[in-house]
Amino acid sequence: MGSSNSRNPFPATDINALPENCIANVLSLTSPAETCRLSLVSSTFRSAAESDTVWERFIPSDYQDIIAVEESSSLPDFKTKKELFLHLSDHPYIIDDGTKSFSLDKWSGKKCFMLAARYLSIIWGDTPEYWTWISLPESRFTEVAELVDVCWLEIRGKISTQMLSPDTTYAAYLVFKWATRAIGFENQAGESWVRLSGGEGEKRSFYLDPRGLPRRRTRRTCTDQYPKERGDRWLEIELGEYLNKSGEDGELEIHLQNLTSHWKSGLIVQGIEIRPKNSK
């Protein structure tokens, strides 16, 4: 048997001795979040993590096609690909004549979209007795829909799966807030589902109760969806999820409804956001 002091025939290689471009290529195969964490390893990793080689891999190759010509021409002149990436993740771009917004998920680099209320199919949305269209400075779109009075609440949205990042699990969220006076949603469950056009989606129950979470939650309601506050001070509620497989070509449909006989008012809808699920 060899001595415990025997020299290791396979000495460990100092990873920092690798060429910086080699480390950059490795980092480009991870994610923006992993790259930022690995940049703390050493000064060599930190330098490699700033490379355009890394951040160009995190930016979708078709981002200029997604952003309208007149808007892409107004993009600032960025010195690095990392600056461009951070801009696209922090500043949603309004596209398709104001009906959608586009951004990148800061943690994964995947595409994110929000469908404006005007792009959604809202039952009786163009009937002033039931819905009104207003402008709010805190909305990214020029108009949001405010519910005046309905008993039948139904909203639908759709987006081409070709616009989404492949091999990514997406979740759809209703983005909304409450007017000063909101009634008719107390303890009233709605249903939602997300599915490929012509397919089947798992139905979910959700509650848009303006009073917040119920004080007493039964075993059944523990699996239901409730609103959460976003960083932009709007509320959101998850409506369902979908795995966008590579090569998938179709329309992703999002549907929510609350068909109770209770008359409802005070809901303000900004849109439906589709973004990668659990990317943090």
N, C-alpha and C positions, 0 to 999 in steps of 0.2 A: 504493500500500500504506500502511496506517496505521502511525503511529509506535508503537514498542514501549512508549512512555509514554502511549499513548492510554488514556483512562479506559474501564474495562470497562462496557459498556452494561447488563450483567446482574450487578450487584454481589452478592457472596455474602451470604446472610442469616444472621445469628447465630441458630443454632437455639435458644440459651438465651433469645432474645427472645420465643419462642413462649409462649402462655399455658400455665400449668402443667397445666391440665386437658386441653389438647391433647396435651401430652407424655405424660400419664398414659394417654390413650386409645391412643396409639401403643404404649406399653410393654405395654398389656394384650393386644396382638395378637402378642406375642412368647412368651416362656416365663419361668418363675421364674428359671432360670439366667441367661438373657439380661438380664432385668430387674435382677438383682443386679449383673451386670457393667456395665450401662449406668448404674447409679446412681453409678458412680465418675467419670462424665464431668464433672459439675459439681454444685453445690449445688442448682440447679434440678431436675436429673434425680434427685438423691437425694431431694428432697422429693416429687417426682411418684411415685417408685418406692415410697413408703410409702402411697400413696393406696389407699383401699378400692376405688376404680374398677378398679385394676390387679388386686388379689389376689382380688376377687370373681370375676373371669373365670377364675382358675386353680383355683377350687374347684368340683367337679362340682355341678350344680344339684340332683342327687338324693342328696347325701350324707346328709341327714337320713332319707331313706327306707331307705338301706342300713343305717344304724346302728339297732339296735332301740330302741323307744320308751323303755324303762327305762334304756338306756345313753345315748341322746341327751340325756335330761333331766339327766344328770349331767355334761354338758360344762361346763367352766368358762365364766364370763362374760367373753368376750374383748373387749378395747377396740377392736381393729382386725381386719380380715379377714386381714391378714398373720399375726397371732398365731394365728388359727384355722387357717390353712393350715399353719403350722409345727407346730402341735400334732397335726394329722391326719397329717403326714408323719413325725413323731418318735414317735408313740404309736399303734401298731396297735390297733384296736378289735376286741374279740371279738364276733362276731355269730352269728346263726342257732343259738342254744342251744349256743354253744361249739364249733361245728364249723368255723368259718372266722374269719379276721381280715381287717380292711379298713384300708387306709392309703393315703396319696397318695405318689406318687413326687416327691421334693423337687426334682428337676431339671426335670421336665416337667409336673407336676400331674396326671398320668394315674393311674387307679385301680390299686391293687395288692391282691391277695388271697392268703391262704395257706389251703389246705385242710388241716385237722387230720388226724392219722393216723386218728382215730376215724371221720372222714368218708370215708376212702379204702376201697376194696375191696382187702383184703389176703388173699391165698389162705391159708387156715388161720389167719387172724388171731384167731379166737375159740377156738382149740384150745390150751390151756395147755402141751401138750407141745411146741408149735412156736413160739408167740409168747406173751409176757407183757406186761401193761399196767402201766406204772409212772408215777410223778410225778417230775418234775425241776424244781427251782426256776428253772433257766435257760430253761425252755420257756415260750412264751406260752400254751400250752394246758395244761389240767389233767392230761392223760394223753399219754404217748408210747408207741409200740410198740417193744418190744425183742425181737429175734430170738433164740429159744432154740436151735432146730436144725431146718433144712429143707434139702432139696436142690433144691426147686422154689421159686424166689423170683419172685413176680408181684404187682405193685401197680398199681391203676388209680384214676384220679380223673377228675372231670368238673365243669364249671361252665358256666352259661348265658352265651353270648356277649353277651346283653343287659346283663349286669352289668359288662362290660368297657368301656373307653373306645373309641369308634369310630375308625376310620382309624389304628390303632395296631398296630405289630408287637410281640407279646408273646412272651416265652420262659417256659418252665416249668422249675422247678428242684426236684429232690429235696433236702430239707433234713434232714440226719442227723448223727450222730456215732457214735463207736465205744465199745463197752463195754470194760472192762479187758482182756478176752480176746476177740479176734475172729479167726476162722479161716474158711477155705474160699473166700475172695475173691481170693487171690493169683493174679494173672495170668489171672483169669477174666473174659472179656468178657460184658457183657449187651447187650440191645437196648432201645431206647426209641423212641417216636414220639408226636407231638402232631398231632391232626387234628380236623376237624369231624365230628360224628357221621354215619356213613354214607359218609364220604369216605376219601381215602387220605392218609397222612402219610409223609414221608421217614423211613426207619429210620436210627437212629444206633447206633454202638457206644459203650459206656462201660465204665469200669473203676472199681470201688469198692475198690481195693486198699488195705488199711489201712497198708501199708508205704510208701505214697506213689508218686511217679512211678517207672517203671522206669529203671534206669541206662542201658540201651541202648534207643533208640527207633528202630524201623524206619520206612520211608517210609509203611507202612500205618498204624501207630499214631499218626503225627503228626496225623492227622485225627480221632482218637478223642477222647472226652471224659474228663477226669479231674477229681477233686474240687478245689475251691478253698475256702479258709477265708474265712468271712464276718466282718463286723464284730462280730457277737454271739458269735463263737467256735464257732458250728456250722459244719459243712461243707455245701457245696452242689455239685450237678453238673447241668449243663444237659441237659435231656431232649429239647428240640426247640423250635420256634418256630411262630408262627401270626400272620398278618395279619388282624386283626379289622376287616373292612370296614364302612363305615357302612350300617346297615339289616340287617346279618347277624343272623339269628335261628336259633339252634340250640344244641347242646351241644358244648363243646370237651372232647375226650377226651384224657387223658394216660395213657400205658401204659408200664411198664417191666418187664422180665423177665430173669431169669438162670436158664436151665433146664438147667444142667449137672448132672451126677450127683454133683458134689462137695457134701458136707454143709457147711452154712454156719451161723455163729452170730456174735453180737456186734454186729449192726447195730441202731442205735437211730434210729427214724424219728419226726421231729417233724411233717412234713407235706410238701406240695407247694406251692411258691410260684409264682404267676403274676404277672409284672411286666413293664413295658415294657423292651424290649431296647435296650441301648446308649444309655441316656438321658443319660448323663453327658457 
